[in-house]
Amino acid sequence: MKVQDIVKVIQKIAPPELAYEGEEMGFIVGDENKEISVIGVTERPTVKVLREAVENKVDMLIIHEPLYQSKKSFLVDAALLKYPPNQKREKLVKQGGFCIYRLHSEWDEAKDGNNDTLAKLLEIEVTDKLPYGRIGKIKSTSLEQFAESVKKSLECKNVLVVGDKNKTIGVVAIVAGSGNSLTEIIELSKQKGADVLVSGDVQDSRARFASELDLAMIDAGDYFTENPGAKRLAEVLQNKLTDIKVLHLDPGAPWEVI
């Protein structure tokens, strides 16, 4: 199957119109007429992931986070490639001869995408949407107990918690990744009745903002809240592209807990 045919399948799963305005996404590297035998799906194209893609003879990569670091754009320019990590990535992309498609906010918003996958893992009955996220109900529990269940469900060793650990939690807002960086999301979560917001990469100022709104927060990390969605995307694509091998390439967490 050619890249352009695979792109049509991807865009049915996660329609481009779901992407937020100004977002850079879509087919970014390669020949749309190339025949594809192996697809790799990843939350982020790290050097580790790109090496695994080369080793597994991947023809096409579907990525969530940008191809190159230190810049929001995925486009290649001289300034971007001055950074050694990006030089390593560029070398591996050329070595692998990959075609690359970036799927970002449209996968966050899509049915069975990042946020729906996260909600299912956390056993949240979704009742409403948030920009970048979802909101729903769980069986009433304490913040501490819910934080423990988040750790277990997402297989992470620790989470950061904002709020009274004895606070009763019944309504949960979720934003896969680091969408909590927008104070509007935090405020809207509170307005919609959430007791806690689960997300990743919570900034100090945002944590204090939530605390002063009496909204608890659980920071499980960008990777742990988004990687399950990448794994789910690989499963969905494998079910639809039966003549192609689809691999989930896991970048892993960037740190250890000591």
C-alpha positions as CSV (number, residue, x, y, z in Angstrom):
1,M,0.0,0.0,0.0
2,K,1.2,3.5,-0.9
3,V,1.8,6.3,1.7
4,Q,-1.0,8.4,0.2
5,D,-3.5,5.5,0.8
6,I,-2.3,5.1,4.3
7,V,-2.8,8.8,4.9
8,K,-6.4,8.5,3.9
9,V,-6.9,5.8,6.5
10,I,-5.2,7.9,9.2
11,Q,-7.3,10.9,8.3
12,K,-10.5,8.8,8.7
13,I,-9.4,7.7,12.2
14,A,-8.3,11.3,13.1
15,P,-9.8,13.9,10.8
16,P,-7.5,16.9,10.2
17,E,-10.4,19.2,11.0
18,L,-10.1,18.2,14.6
19,A,-6.6,19.7,14.8
20,Y,-6.4,23.1,16.5
21,E,-5.9,26.1,14.3
22,G,-2.3,26.9,13.4
23,E,-1.1,23.4,14.4
24,E,1.6,21.9,12.2
25,M,0.7,18.4,11.3
26,G,0.3,16.0,8.4
27,F,2.7,14.4,5.9
28,I,6.1,16.0,6.5
29,V,8.9,13.8,5.1
30,G,9.2,11.4,2.1
31,D,7.4,10.3,-1.1
32,E,3.7,9.9,-0.9
33,N,3.9,7.3,-3.7
34,K,6.3,5.0,-1.7
35,E,5.1,1.5,-1.1
36,I,4.9,0.7,2.6
37,S,5.4,-2.7,4.3
38,V,6.2,-1.6,8.0
39,I,4.7,1.3,9.9
40,G,6.1,2.5,13.3
41,V,3.9,4.5,15.6
42,T,5.4,6.5,18.4
43,E,4.6,9.2,21.0
44,R,7.8,10.9,20.1
45,P,10.7,10.3,17.6
46,T,13.6,10.1,20.0
47,V,17.1,8.9,18.9
48,K,16.2,5.6,20.6
49,V,13.0,5.2,18.6
50,L,14.6,6.2,15.3
51,R,17.3,3.6,15.9
52,E,14.7,0.9,16.6
53,A,12.8,2.0,13.4
54,V,16.0,1.5,11.4
55,E,16.6,-1.9,13.0
56,N,13.0,-3.0,12.3
57,K,13.1,-1.8,8.7
58,V,10.3,0.6,9.2
59,D,9.2,2.4,6.0
60,M,6.8,5.0,7.5
61,L,6.7,6.7,10.9
62,I,3.6,8.2,12.5
63,I,4.7,10.6,15.3
64,H,2.8,12.6,17.9
65,E,5.5,15.1,19.1
66,P,7.7,17.0,16.7
67,L,10.5,15.4,14.8
68,Y,13.1,17.8,16.0
69,Q,13.7,19.3,19.4
70,S,14.0,22.9,20.6
71,K,11.4,24.2,18.2
72,K,7.7,23.7,17.7
73,S,8.1,23.4,13.9
74,F,8.9,20.1,12.4
75,L,10.4,21.7,9.3
76,V,14.1,21.4,8.7
77,D,16.3,24.5,8.6
78,A,19.9,25.3,9.4
79,A,19.1,26.9,12.8
80,L,17.2,23.8,13.9
81,L,19.9,21.4,12.9
82,K,22.7,23.1,14.8
83,Y,21.6,21.2,17.9
84,P,23.5,17.9,18.2
85,P,20.4,15.8,19.2
86,N,18.6,17.0,16.0
87,Q,21.7,16.1,13.9
88,K,21.5,12.6,15.3
89,R,17.8,12.4,14.5
90,E,18.3,13.8,11.0
91,K,21.1,11.3,10.3
92,L,18.8,8.4,11.3
93,V,15.8,9.7,9.3
94,K,18.1,9.7,6.2
95,Q,19.5,6.3,7.1
96,G,16.0,4.8,7.4
97,G,14.6,6.6,4.4
98,F,11.4,7.1,6.4
99,C,8.2,8.7,5.3
100,I,6.8,10.6,8.3
101,Y,3.3,11.7,9.2
102,R,2.6,13.9,12.3
103,L,-0.6,13.4,14.2
104,H,-1.1,15.7,17.1
105,S,-4.1,17.5,18.5
106,E,-6.4,15.7,16.0
107,W,-5.4,12.5,17.8
108,D,-6.0,14.1,21.2
109,E,-9.5,14.9,20.1
110,A,-10.4,11.9,18.0
111,K,-12.7,9.0,19.2
112,D,-10.5,6.4,20.8
113,G,-7.6,8.8,20.7
114,N,-5.2,10.0,23.4
115,N,-7.8,11.3,25.8
116,D,-10.4,8.6,25.3
117,T,-7.6,6.0,25.8
118,L,-6.5,7.8,29.0
119,A,-10.1,8.0,30.3
120,K,-10.6,4.3,29.7
121,L,-7.4,3.3,31.5
122,L,-8.4,5.5,34.5
123,E,-12.0,4.0,34.5
124,I,-13.6,7.4,33.9
125,E,-17.1,7.6,32.6
126,V,-16.8,10.5,30.1
127,T,-19.6,13.0,30.4
128,D,-18.2,16.1,28.6
129,K,-15.3,17.4,26.6
130,L,-12.7,20.0,27.3
131,P,-10.4,21.7,24.8
132,Y,-7.6,19.2,24.6
133,G,-9.3,16.8,27.1
134,R,-12.2,15.1,28.7
135,I,-14.2,15.2,31.9
136,G,-16.2,12.5,33.6
137,K,-17.1,10.5,36.7
138,I,-15.4,7.9,38.8
139,K,-16.4,5.9,41.9
140,S,-15.9,8.3,44.8
141,T,-12.5,8.0,46.4
142,S,-9.9,10.1,48.1
143,L,-7.3,12.1,46.2
144,E,-4.5,9.9,47.6
145,Q,-6.3,6.7,46.6
146,F,-7.0,8.0,43.1
147,A,-3.4,9.1,42.7
148,E,-2.3,5.5,43.6
149,S,-4.8,4.1,41.0
150,V,-3.3,6.5,38.4
151,K,0.2,5.2,39.1
152,K,-1.0,1.6,38.8
153,S,-3.1,2.2,35.6
154,L,-0.3,4.2,33.8
155,E,2.5,2.0,35.1
156,C,4.5,5.0,36.5
157,K,6.5,4.9,39.6
158,N,5.4,8.3,40.9
159,V,3.0,11.1,40.4
160,L,3.0,14.7,41.7
161,V,-0.1,15.7,43.6
162,V,-1.6,19.2,44.3
163,G,-4.2,19.4,47.0
164,D,-5.4,17.7,50.2
165,K,-4.8,14.0,49.9
166,N,-8.0,13.3,51.8
167,K,-10.1,15.4,49.4
168,T,-13.1,13.4,48.0
169,I,-12.8,12.8,44.2
170,G,-15.8,12.0,42.1
171,V,-15.4,14.1,38.9
172,V,-12.1,14.0,37.0
173,A,-10.8,16.2,34.2
174,I,-8.0,14.8,32.0
175,V,-5.7,16.3,29.5
176,A,-3.2,13.9,27.9
177,G,0.2,15.5,27.6
178,S,0.9,19.0,28.9
179,G,-2.3,20.9,27.9
180,N,-2.7,22.0,31.6
181,S,-0.1,24.7,30.7
182,L,-3.2,26.8,29.7
183,T,-4.8,28.4,32.8
184,E,-8.0,28.4,30.8
185,I,-8.1,24.6,30.9
186,I,-7.6,24.6,34.6
187,E,-10.3,27.2,35.2
188,L,-12.7,25.4,32.8
189,S,-12.1,22.1,34.6
190,K,-13.2,23.8,37.8
191,Q,-16.2,25.4,36.2
192,K,-17.4,22.1,34.9
193,G,-17.3,20.6,38.4
194,A,-14.0,18.6,38.3
195,D,-12.5,17.8,41.6
196,V,-9.1,16.9,40.1
197,L,-7.3,17.5,36.8
198,V,-4.9,14.7,35.6
199,S,-2.3,15.8,33.1
200,G,1.5,15.9,32.6
201,D,4.3,18.4,33.0
202,V,2.5,20.7,35.4
203,Q,4.3,24.0,35.8
204,D,4.8,25.5,39.3
205,S,2.6,28.5,38.5
206,R,-0.2,26.4,37.1
207,A,-0.1,24.1,40.2
208,R,-0.5,27.2,42.4
209,F,-3.3,28.5,40.2
210,A,-5.2,25.3,40.6
211,S,-4.5,25.1,44.3
212,E,-6.0,28.5,44.8
213,L,-9.1,27.5,42.8
214,D,-9.4,24.5,45.1
215,L,-8.8,22.1,42.1
216,A,-6.6,19.2,42.9
217,M,-4.1,18.1,40.2
218,I,-2.2,14.9,39.5
219,D,0.9,15.2,37.3
220,A,1.6,11.8,35.8
221,G,4.0,13.2,33.1
222,D,3.7,13.9,29.4
223,Y,5.0,10.5,28.4
224,F,2.8,8.4,30.7
225,T,-0.4,10.2,29.7
226,E,0.3,10.1,26.0
227,N,2.1,6.8,25.3
228,P,-1.0,4.7,25.8
229,G,-2.7,6.6,23.0
230,A,0.2,5.9,20.7
231,K,-0.1,2.2,21.5
232,R,-3.8,2.3,20.9
233,L,-3.2,4.0,17.5
234,A,-0.9,1.2,16.5
235,E,-3.6,-1.3,17.4
236,V,-6.3,0.6,15.4
237,L,-4.1,0.9,12.4
238,Q,-3.1,-2.8,12.5
239,N,-6.7,-3.8,12.5
240,K,-7.4,-1.6,9.4
241,L,-4.1,-2.3,7.5
242,T,-4.0,-6.1,7.6
243,D,-1.4,-6.4,4.9
244,I,1.1,-4.1,6.7
245,K,3.0,-4.7,9.8
246,V,2.4,-1.9,12.4
247,L,4.8,-1.5,15.4
248,H,4.4,0.6,18.5
249,L,7.8,2.1,19.2
250,D,8.0,3.1,22.8
251,P,10.4,6.0,23.6
252,G,10.2,5.3,27.4
253,A,10.3,7.8,30.2
254,P,13.3,10.2,30.1
255,W,14.2,9.8,33.8
256,E,14.4,7.3,36.7
257,V,12.9,7.9,40.1
258,I,15.5,7.7,42.9
